[in-house]
Amino acid sequence: MGDRITAQIRLSLPGNTGDQPVWGPAGYDHANYYYMPDIDAFYYVPKRTYIYRHRGRWIFTTDFPKQFQHYDRFSGYKVVINDPKPYRNAKMYRAKFAGYKGRTDQPSLSKSDNR
């Protein structure tokens, strides 16, 4: 009669909002990659890695590249892409999202009430 049963419940919500950086775009519950048209670079959310071309090769780094220091990650437009390895189709993304260059009207997660 004195036995006690304890249950533990783990709630797992879909998405990866906790993994996204505070400068990421608001309004998405899941993002694998961001494409940043202003600097023609990608950001891989799960590994916190920037991906960009340098001298004909793809560079993967967790440090924000020095040549992009002028780019404001909070106000610069980011396109959410959930395709695998989108940098392999960079030419297509470059053309598709060229019209987003220079836009600064996208709220970031840091300015969102969703976080």
Protein Blocks (a to p, Z undefined) as FASTA:
>chain_A
ZZccddddddddedjflmpcfkbcehiabdfbdcdfknopaddfklopacddeehiacdd
fbdcfklmmpcfklpccdddfbehkllmmmmmmmmmmmmgoiakbccfklpckZZ
